[in-house]
Amino acid sequence: MSAVSSALLGWATSGRGFRGAAPCALALIVMACGGSAVAAEVVALGASNTWGKGVARGQAYPAHLRRLLAARGIHVRVRNAGINGNTTAQMRSRLARVITADTRVVLLQPGGNDRRRGTPQHVRRANVRAIKRRLRARGIAVVMVRNRLIRRVARSFPRPDGQRFLGPGYRAMAARLLPRVVRALRR
């Protein structure tokens, strides 16, 4: 039973709410239809540092972020849409498949795969601008996960392969992103 369903059922049967069968029936309908307090979605779009290469899915930064948000009472879906090796052109081309009607915030981590594959910097920038423009046109907030954030976290949590973190590093990334995500969700 979702938090909304249980609160509605409790309120309807507590004597504080409406009396009679209608409120109880409404609560049961909400529960039967899968009513949930989780309607908004945060999507993490990026490459290997988003996907969490080298760690279990529950240790990637989007999973840590979901737990941190829930601990603050913010119950949203946090979907990991990272793909190892993705370039900004690939992220841009799959954007429509990644975003849903419930998406409120996208964490965009362009990464360094463009540079590693020889993509000119102006092309990378144009792809990032196009992604941001498409998201904002749909009213979706964009939180950039820049390489400098990853480098700052790496000072305290070294990356064994020089590129990707272990669980504690991903947890630190999520903690650093948390205030920005909370602000974006409250807009």
N, C-alpha and C positions, 0 to 999 in steps of 0.2 A: 504494500500500500504506500502510495506517495505521501509526502509531507502535506501537500495540499488536500488530498483525499482524507487523510486522517484528521487534519485540522477542521475541515468542513464537516465531517461526520461528528467529531467531538463537539463542535459548536452547535450543530443542529440538534444534538441530543442532550445538551447540557442544561437546557432551560434558559440560557441566555439568548439564544437565537429564536428563529421562528418556531412555532409549535405545530405539531401535526405530522402527518406522513410525508408531505411534500418535500421538506428539507432533507429528510432521511433518504427519500427516493432519489433526490438530486445527488446526494453524496454517493450513493451506491452506483448511480449511472456514471459519475466521474471516475470512480474506482474501476468499474467494468470497462470503461473506454480507455483505461490506461492514463488517466489524467496525471499530470506530473508538474512539479514546480520547476523542472528542468526544461525550459523552452529555448533559451538562448544557447548559442554555440560559439566556441572559440576554435578557430582552425589554425594549426601551426603548419605553415607552408615553407618548405625548404629542402635541404639536401641531407647529407649524412649526420650533421650535428643536430638536425631536427628529428630525423628518423631514430637516432640513438644507436648508430652502428657500434657494435662491440658490447652492447648491454642488452638485457631483456627489455621488452617493450615497457614494462612497468618502471624502468629506471631511466627512460629518456626524459628530457626536460618537459615535454607536454604532460606526461603522466604526473610528474612532480608538481607541475603547475595546477593541475586539476585538484590534487590533494590539498595544496596550499589555499586555493580558492574555497574549497569545501570547509576547511578549518576556520575560515572567516565567515562562514555561513552563506557563501556565494555558490550556489549549485547550478553549474552550467556544464554542458558537454564540452570537453576539450578533445578535439580530434587531431591526431597526428597524421598530417598529409605530407610528411617528408619522404623523399626517395633518394637513396644513395646515388651520388654522382650527378644529380640533376643540375642543369644549367638554368639561368634565368629565362632563356627562350623556352625550355621545356616546362618550367613552372607557369609561364605565361600561357602556353598552349593548353595546359590542363586545368586552368583556373576555373572555367565554367563547370567542370565535373567535380571540382573540390568544394565549391561554395553551395550552400543550401539556403532555403528561405529563412532558416533560423540563425544563420551566421551573423554575428554582431561584431566580431573582432577577428582580424587575421594577423597572426604573428608571421612576418615575412623575413626569412633568413636566406638572402641570396647566396651566401657562401663564396667559395673561391674556385668553383669548378669552371667558371667562364675563363678565368685567368689561366688555369691549368690546361685548358683546351685551346688557348690562343685566341679567344674571343676578344675583339677590341673593347676597351673600356667604354667608349661611347655607345656601343651596342648594348652592353650590360646595363648602363645607366638608362638607356631608352626602354629596355625591357622592364626594369624596375618601375620607371615612371608610368608605363602603360598598365602594369599590374595595379599600382596604387590608384591610378585614375579610374580604372574599371571598378575597383572595390568601392571607392568613395562615391562613384556615381550610383551605386546601390545602397548607399548609406552605411557602409561597413567601415569601421575604424581600422586603421592600419598601425600596427606596432612593429617598428623595424627592429630586427635582431641583427645588429651590425657586427662586423668582424672585430671591431675594437672592444665590444662587450665580451666576446669570446676570448680575446687576448687578455683582458683584465681578469676574467675568471681563471684563465690558465696560469696566472702568476701564483695563485694559491692552490690550484688543482692541476698539476701538470698533466699533459696529454701523452699517454705512453707512445702513441704513434706520431705525435707532433701535430695531429689534426683533430682527433676526437677525444672526448672525455670518458671517464668511468662514471659510475653512478653518482658519487659525491660532487663531481664537477657539474653534472647535469642538474643536480638538486640546487647547487649554487646559482646556476643560470636561471632556473625557475624563480628562485627567491629574488634575484635582481630584476626580473621582468614583472613580478607580481604587482608592484604599485602602479606601473604603467598600464597593465591589463585591467586592474580594478578601475582606474580612472576612465579608460576607454569604455568599459561596460556601463559606467554610470552616466555617460553622455546621453 
